[in-house]
Amino acid sequence: MQVDYFTYTLAEHWVCALEYGDADNLSKTEERQLSDFLESLPGDAIGWEYGEAPRFAVDEISGLHAQCVDCKLFFPKR
């Protein structure tokens, strides 16, 4: 199977919620933002790969500046 990916710039604090489904430390607003983001992703996604070099940037989920990593979301090539 061939795969492709999208790259997102996401704040580090989203990684735990994305990887493990652990949203315990998120506010209700953040939970809603994450839910909206997840609904916008391809339904046939395979998984994530998270960058290891955080940088100060605009988080694509909240639109706020934060320590972010580049995250790749893999899905089957169409």
N, CA, C and O atoms as a GROMACS GRO file, in nm:
protein
  312
    1MET      N    1   0.085  -0.118   0.000
    1MET     CA    2   0.000   0.000   0.000
    1MET      C    3   0.089   0.124   0.000
    1MET      O    4   0.183   0.133   0.079
    2GLN      N    5   0.059   0.216  -0.087
    2GLN     CA    6   0.130   0.343  -0.090
    2GLN      C    7   0.059   0.440   0.003
    2GLN      O    8  -0.063   0.442   0.011
    3VAL      N    9   0.138   0.521   0.072
    3VAL     CA   10   0.081   0.618   0.164
    3VAL      C   11   0.125   0.759   0.127
    3VAL      O   12   0.227   0.780   0.061
    4ASP      N   13   0.047   0.853   0.170
    4ASP     CA   14   0.076   0.995   0.156
    4ASP      C   15   0.054   1.057   0.293
    4ASP      O   16   0.010   0.988   0.385
    5TYR      N   17   0.082   1.183   0.308
    5TYR     CA   18   0.061   1.247   0.437
    5TYR      C   19   0.034   1.396   0.421
    5TYR      O   20   0.071   1.459   0.321
    6PHE      N   21  -0.030   1.450   0.524
    6PHE     CA   22  -0.045   1.594   0.541
    6PHE      C   23   0.041   1.631   0.660
    6PHE      O   24   0.056   1.552   0.753
    7THR      N   25   0.099   1.750   0.659
    7THR     CA   26   0.178   1.799   0.772
    7THR      C   27   0.103   1.913   0.839
    7THR      O   28   0.057   2.006   0.772
    8TYR      N   29   0.092   1.905   0.970
    8TYR     CA   30   0.024   2.007   1.050
    8TYR      C   31   0.123   2.060   1.154
    8TYR      O   32   0.205   1.985   1.206
    9THR      N   33   0.115   2.188   1.184
    9THR     CA   34   0.193   2.248   1.291
    9THR      C   35   0.101   2.255   1.413
    9THR      O   36   0.005   2.332   1.416
   10LEU      N   37   0.133   2.171   1.513
   10LEU     CA   38   0.044   2.158   1.629
   10LEU      C   39   0.120   2.183   1.759
   10LEU      O   40   0.236   2.144   1.773
   11ALA      N   41   0.052   2.247   1.853
   11ALA     CA   42   0.111   2.270   1.985
   11ALA      C   43   0.140   2.137   2.052
   11ALA      O   44   0.065   2.040   2.037
   12GLU      N   45   0.249   2.133   2.125
   12GLU     CA   46   0.292   2.008   2.191
   12GLU      C   47   0.184   1.948   2.280
   12GLU      O   48   0.176   1.825   2.293
   13HIS      N   49   0.101   2.031   2.342
   13HIS     CA   50   0.004   1.976   2.437
   13HIS      C   51  -0.107   1.894   2.370
   13HIS      O   52  -0.182   1.825   2.439
   14TRP      N   53  -0.120   1.901   2.238
   14TRP     CA   54  -0.220   1.820   2.168
   14TRP      C   55  -0.173   1.676   2.147
   14TRP      O   56  -0.255   1.586   2.130
   15VAL      N   57  -0.043   1.654   2.149
   15VAL     CA   58   0.012   1.523   2.112
   15VAL      C   59  -0.044   1.411   2.198
   15VAL      O   60  -0.081   1.306   2.145
   16CYS      N   61  -0.052   1.429   2.327
   16CYS     CA   62  -0.105   1.324   2.416
   16CYS      C   63  -0.250   1.291   2.382
   16CYS      O   64  -0.289   1.174   2.381
   17ALA      N   65  -0.329   1.392   2.355
   17ALA     CA   66  -0.469   1.370   2.320
   17ALA      C   67  -0.482   1.300   2.185
   17ALA      O   68  -0.568   1.214   2.168
   18LEU      N   69  -0.397   1.335   2.090
   18LEU     CA   70  -0.401   1.271   1.958
   18LEU      C   71  -0.353   1.127   1.964
   18LEU      O   72  -0.414   1.037   1.906
   19GLU      N   73  -0.243   1.105   2.034
   19GLU     CA   74  -0.180   0.973   2.036
   19GLU      C   75  -0.254   0.874   2.125
   19GLU      O   76  -0.271   0.758   2.089
   20TYR      N   77  -0.299   0.919   2.242
   20TYR     CA   78  -0.357   0.828   2.341
   20TYR      C   79  -0.504   0.854   2.372
   20TYR      O   80  -0.566   0.780   2.448
   21GLY      N   81  -0.561   0.958   2.313
   21GLY     CA   82  -0.700   0.991   2.342
   21GLY      C   83  -0.717   1.049   2.482
   21GLY      O   84  -0.828   1.048   2.535
   22ASP      N   85  -0.609   1.098   2.542
   22ASP     CA   86  -0.611   1.150   2.678
   22ASP      C   87  -0.632   1.302   2.675
   22ASP      O   88  -0.537   1.378   2.654
   23ALA      N   89  -0.755   1.344   2.696
   23ALA     CA   90  -0.789   1.486   2.694
   23ALA      C   91  -0.814   1.540   2.835
   23ALA      O   92  -0.879   1.644   2.850
   24ASP      N   93  -0.764   1.472   2.938
   24ASP     CA   94  -0.790   1.511   3.077
   24ASP      C   95  -0.742   1.653   3.109
   24ASP      O   96  -0.806   1.722   3.189
   25ASN      N   97  -0.634   1.697   3.050
   25ASN     CA   98  -0.579   1.830   3.083
   25ASN      C   99  -0.629   1.940   2.990
   25ASN      O  100  -0.580   2.052   2.997
   26LEU      N  101  -0.724   1.909   2.903
   26LEU     CA  102  -0.777   2.010   2.811
   26LEU      C  103  -0.901   2.076   2.870
   26LEU      O  104  -0.981   2.011   2.937
   27SER      N  105  -0.916   2.204   2.844
   27SER     CA  106  -1.038   2.274   2.884
   27SER      C  107  -1.152   2.232   2.792
   27SER      O  108  -1.130   2.166   2.690
   28LYS      N  109  -1.272   2.269   2.825
   28LYS     CA  110  -1.388   2.238   2.739
   28LYS      C  111  -1.371   2.303   2.601
   28LYS      O  112  -1.405   2.242   2.499
   29THR      N  113  -1.319   2.425   2.598
   29THR     CA  114  -1.295   2.494   2.470
   29THR      C  115  -1.193   2.417   2.388
   29THR      O  116  -1.212   2.396   2.268
   30GLU      N  117  -1.085   2.373   2.452
   30GLU     CA  118  -0.982   2.297   2.381
   30GLU      C  119  -1.036   2.164   2.332
   30GLU      O  120  -1.004   2.120   2.221
   31GLU      N  121  -1.119   2.098   2.413
   31GLU     CA  122  -1.180   1.972   2.370
   31GLU      C  123  -1.264   1.993   2.244
   31GLU      O  124  -1.262   1.910   2.154
   32ARG      N  125  -1.337   2.102   2.240
   32ARG     CA  126  -1.420   2.135   2.123
   32ARG      C  127  -1.333   2.164   2.001
   32ARG      O  128  -1.362   2.118   1.891
   33GLN      N  129  -1.226   2.240   2.022
   33GLN     CA  130  -1.133   2.270   1.913
   33GLN      C  131  -1.071   2.142   1.857
   33GLN      O  132  -1.060   2.125   1.736
   34LEU      N  133  -1.031   2.053   1.946
   34LEU     CA  134  -0.971   1.927   1.903
   34LEU      C  135  -1.072   1.842   1.828
   34LEU      O  136  -1.040   1.782   1.726
   35SER      N  137  -1.193   1.836   1.878
   35SER     CA  138  -1.299   1.759   1.813
   35SER      C  139  -1.325   1.813   1.672
   35SER      O  140  -1.336   1.735   1.577
   36ASP      N  141  -1.334   1.943   1.658
   36ASP     CA  142  -1.356   2.005   1.526
   36ASP      C  143  -1.240   1.972   1.432
   36ASP      O  144  -1.261   1.942   1.314
   37PHE      N  145  -1.118   1.979   1.484
   37PHE     CA  146  -1.000   1.948   1.403
   37PHE      C  147  -1.004   1.802   1.357
   37PHE      O  148  -0.981   1.773   1.239
   38LEU      N  149  -1.032   1.710   1.449
   38LEU     CA  150  -1.034   1.568   1.414
   38LEU      C  151  -1.142   1.537   1.310
   38LEU      O  152  -1.122   1.451   1.224
   39GLU      N  153  -1.254   1.605   1.318
   39GLU     CA  154  -1.362   1.584   1.221
   39GLU      C  155  -1.321   1.630   1.081
   39GLU      O  156  -1.376   1.583   0.982
   40SER      N  157  -1.225   1.721   1.072
   40SER     CA  158  -1.182   1.773   0.942
   40SER      C  159  -1.076   1.685   0.874
   40SER      O  160  -1.040   1.709   0.759
   41LEU      N  161  -1.026   1.584   0.946
   41LEU     CA  162  -0.920   1.499   0.893
   41LEU      C  163  -0.977   1.387   0.805
   41LEU      O  164  -1.094   1.352   0.816
   42PRO      N  165  -0.893   1.332   0.718
   42PRO     CA  166  -0.939   1.220   0.635
   42PRO      C  167  -0.985   1.102   0.722
   42PRO      O  168  -0.919   1.068   0.820
   43GLY      N  169  -1.096   1.042   0.686
   43GLY     CA  170  -1.151   0.932   0.765
   43GLY      C  171  -1.070   0.805   0.756
   43GLY      O  172  -1.084   0.716   0.841
   44ASP      N  173  -0.986   0.793   0.654
   44ASP     CA  174  -0.907   0.671   0.636
   44ASP      C  175  -0.763   0.687   0.684
   44ASP      O  176  -0.674   0.616   0.638
   45ALA      N  177  -0.740   0.781   0.775
   45ALA     CA  178  -0.605   0.807   0.825
   45ALA      C  179  -0.548   0.683   0.893
   45ALA      O  180  -0.620   0.608   0.959
   46ILE      N  181  -0.419   0.663   0.875
   46ILE     CA  182  -0.350   0.546   0.930
   46ILE      C  183  -0.287   0.577   1.065
   46ILE      O  184  -0.293   0.495   1.156
   47GLY      N  185  -0.225   0.693   1.078
   47GLY     CA  186  -0.160   0.727   1.204
   47GLY      C  187  -0.076   0.852   1.192
   47GLY      O  188  -0.062   0.912   1.086
   48TRP      N  189  -0.020   0.889   1.306
   48TRP     CA  190   0.057   1.012   1.318
   48TRP      C  191   0.205   0.983   1.335
   48TRP      O  192   0.244   0.877   1.382
   49GLU      N  193   0.286   1.082   1.295
   49GLU     CA  194   0.429   1.086   1.328
   49GLU      C  195   0.455   1.226   1.380
   49GLU      O  196   0.416   1.324   1.316
   50TYR      N  197   0.521   1.236   1.496
   50TYR     CA  198   0.541   1.365   1.560
   50TYR      C  199   0.686   1.409   1.551
   50TYR      O  200   0.777   1.329   1.575
   51GLY      N  201   0.708   1.535   1.516
   51GLY     CA  202   0.842   1.590   1.510
   51GLY      C  203   0.903   1.602   1.648
   51GLY      O  204   0.832   1.601   1.749
   52GLU      N  205   1.034   1.613   1.651
   52GLU     CA  206   1.104   1.618   1.780
   52GLU      C  207   1.172   1.751   1.807
   52GLU      O  208   1.238   1.768   1.909
   53ALA      N  209   1.156   1.846   1.717
   53ALA     CA  210   1.222   1.975   1.734
   53ALA      C  211   1.116   2.085   1.751
   53ALA      O  212   1.077   2.149   1.654
   54PRO      N  213   1.070   2.106   1.876
   54PRO     CA  214   0.968   2.209   1.897
   54PRO      C  215   1.020   2.348   1.860
   54PRO      O  216   1.138   2.379   1.874
   55ARG      N  217   0.927   2.430   1.814
   55ARG     CA  218   0.959   2.568   1.779
   55ARG      C  219   0.836   2.653   1.810
   55ARG      O  220   0.724   2.603   1.813
   56PHE      N  221   0.859   2.781   1.831
   56PHE     CA  222   0.750   2.872   1.858
   56PHE      C  223   0.681   2.905   1.726
   56PHE      O  224   0.744   2.959   1.635
   57ALA      N  225   0.553   2.873   1.714
   57ALA     CA  226   0.479   2.892   1.589
   57ALA      C  227   0.330   2.902   1.619
   57ALA      O  228   0.289   2.894   1.735
   58VAL      N  229   0.251   2.920   1.515
   58VAL     CA  230   0.105   2.926   1.530
   58VAL      C  231   0.050   2.784   1.522
   58VAL      O  232   0.071   2.714   1.424
   59ASP      N  233  -0.021   2.744   1.627
   59ASP     CA  234  -0.085   2.614   1.634
   59ASP      C  235  -0.206   2.612   1.540
   59ASP      O  236  -0.289   2.703   1.545
   60GLU      N  237  -0.214   2.510   1.455
   60GLU     CA  238  -0.322   2.504   1.356
   60GLU      C  239  -0.458   2.466   1.416
   60GLU      O  240  -0.560   2.481   1.349
   61ILE      N  241  -0.461   2.416   1.538
   61ILE     CA  242  -0.589   2.382   1.600
   61ILE      C  243  -0.651   2.504   1.667
   61ILE      O  244  -0.768   2.534   1.645
   62SER      N  245  -0.572   2.573   1.749
   62SER     CA  246  -0.627   2.687   1.825
   62SER      C  247  -0.604   2.821   1.759
   62SER      O  248  -0.676   2.917   1.787
   63GLY      N  249  -0.504   2.829   1.670
   63GLY     CA  250  -0.469   2.957   1.610
   63GLY      C  251  -0.382   3.044   1.699
   63GLY      O  252  -0.356   3.160   1.666
   64LEU      N  253  -0.338   2.990   1.811
   64LEU     CA  254  -0.256   3.064   1.906
   64LEU      C  255  -0.108   3.030   1.887
   64LEU      O  256  -0.075   2.923   1.836
   65HIS      N  257  -0.021   3.120   1.929
   65HIS     CA  258   0.122   3.092   1.929
   65HIS      C  259   0.153   2.997   2.045
   65HIS      O  260   0.101   3.013   2.155
   66ALA      N  261   0.240   2.899   2.018
   66ALA     CA  262   0.275   2.800   2.120
   66ALA      C  263   0.402   2.728   2.077
   66ALA      O  264   0.450   2.746   1.965
   67GLN      N  265   0.456   2.647   2.168
   67GLN     CA  266   0.564   2.556   2.132
   67GLN      C  267   0.500   2.446   2.048
   67GLN      O  268   0.418   2.369   2.098
   68CYS      N  269   0.537   2.438   1.921
   68CYS     CA  270   0.473   2.348   1.826
   68CYS      C  271   0.572   2.248   1.768
   68CYS      O  272   0.693   2.271   1.766
   69VAL      N  273   0.518   2.137   1.722
   69VAL     CA  274   0.594   2.038   1.647
   69VAL      C  275   0.522   2.014   1.515
   69VAL      O  276   0.401   2.033   1.505
   70ASP      N  277   0.599   1.973   1.415
   70ASP     CA  278   0.539   1.935   1.287
   70ASP      C  279   0.491   1.791   1.300
   70ASP      O  280   0.567   1.702   1.335
   71CYS      N  281   0.363   1.770   1.271
   71CYS     CA  282   0.301   1.638   1.285
   71CYS      C  283   0.252   1.593   1.148
   71CYS      O  284   0.183   1.666   1.078
   72LYS      N  285   0.290   1.472   1.112
   72LYS     CA  286   0.246   1.415   0.985
   72LYS      C  287   0.132   1.318   1.011
   72LYS      O  288   0.141   1.233   1.099
   73LEU      N  289   0.024   1.332   0.933
   73LEU     CA  290  -0.088   1.239   0.940
   73LEU      C  291  -0.086   1.158   0.811
   73LEU      O  292  -0.102   1.213   0.702
   74PHE      N  293  -0.067   1.028   0.824
   74PHE     CA  294  -0.056   0.938   0.709
   74PHE      C  295  -0.191   0.880   0.672
   74PHE      O  296  -0.275   0.853   0.758
   75PHE      N  297  -0.212   0.860   0.542
   75PHE     CA  298  -0.335   0.801   0.490
   75PHE      C  299  -0.302   0.730   0.359
   75PHE      O  300  -0.202   0.762   0.295
   76PRO      N  301  -0.386   0.634   0.318
   76PRO     CA  302  -0.358   0.563   0.193
   76PRO      C  303  -0.359   0.660   0.075
   76PRO      O  304  -0.443   0.749   0.066
   77LYS      N  305  -0.262   0.641  -0.015
   77LYS     CA  306  -0.252   0.727  -0.133
   77LYS      C  307  -0.372   0.703  -0.223
   77LYS      O  308  -0.411   0.589  -0.248
   78ARG      N  309  -0.430   0.811  -0.270
   78ARG     CA  310  -0.551   0.801  -0.352
   78ARG      C  311  -0.514   0.799  -0.498
   78ARG      O  312  -0.602   0.791  -0.584
   0.00000   0.00000   0.00000
